[in-house]
Amino acid sequence: MSQFYQTLQKGLKETGIKNLVSFLSVAKASAGEVRSQLYIAKDLEYVSDAEFTEVVNGLLEISKMINGLMSYLKTTEMKGSKFMEDAATYGKTPL
C-alpha cells in the first residue's frame, strides 16, 4: 500500500493535478477489473462467499475514495507541487 501512496505523491510532484486525476481514473478502473476477476473466482469456488463479500466491499470503498479524491482535485485551485510558485501567489501550501 505504501507503494501506491509513493506513486501518487510522485505523480503529483512531477505532473500536477490534471495528470494525477488521469492516473486515479486508471486506478479506479483497475479496482473494477479486480472485482470482475473476483466474480469469476467466486463462480469457480476459489473464494468463499465471506471472502468474496469482504474483498468486494473493500474494493467498492476504495473506488468511492478514489472518486471523492478525483472530484476534489478537479475543483481545487491548487495545481500540484510542480506549481509551487503559484502556491505562494495564493498564499497557500502546495499539496
N, C-alpha and C positions, 0 to 999 in steps of 0.2 A: 504494500500500500504506500510506503514511503516513496517508492519509485514513481508512482502516479503523481504524488504531490511535487516531487522534484521536476518531473516533466512539465507539469502545469506552470511552475514557477519559472522554469527556463523559457517556456513558450511565451509567457507574459513579458519577461525581461527582453527577449530578443525580437519579438514581433509585434507586441502591442495587443490590445483587446480584440480587435477585429479578427485576427488570426487565432487568438485563443478561443473565441466563440466558435470558430470553424472547427478547431480541434475538439472542443467539447461536444459538438454535434456528432463528430465521428465516434467519440467515446460513448455517447448515448445510443447510437446505432449499434455499437458493439455489445452493449448490455442487452439490446433487443435480440441480437443474434445468439447470445448465450442463452437467453430464455427459450428461443426456438430449439436449440440443441437440447436443452433440459427437458422439453416436452418429448422429444424423441427418446431420451434416456429413460424417462418415466414410462413411456409406452413399451420400451424393451425391458422394463423392470430392472434397470441398472441402479435406480434410486428408489427409495421408499416414498410413500405419499408424504410422510413427515419431512423428509429431506427435501423433496420437491417443493413443498409449501414454504419451507424456511428459506430456501435459496431464491425462489421466485419473488417472495416478499422482499427480500434484501435487494434484489435487482430492481424491483419496482421503486423501492425507496431511493436507491442510487440514481435512477433515471429522473425521479422527481427533484432530487437535489441538484443534479446537473442542469435540468431545465430551469430551476429557480436561479441558479448562478448565471446561466446564459441570459435570462431575462434581465437580471440586474446589470450585467455587463453591457447589454445593449442600450441601457438608459443612463449609465453613469457618464459624468463629464470627463472623468479620467480616461486616459488613453493607454496607460501602462507605464512601467518603469523606463521603457525606451524613451519616453517623452518627459523626462524628469524636469527639464527646463520649463515645460508648460505647467507643471505642478507648482512651481514657485510663483508663476503668474496668478494662479488661482488661490494661492496661499494654502494649499493642501499637501498632504503627504501622499506621494505616489503609492499605488498598490504594490 
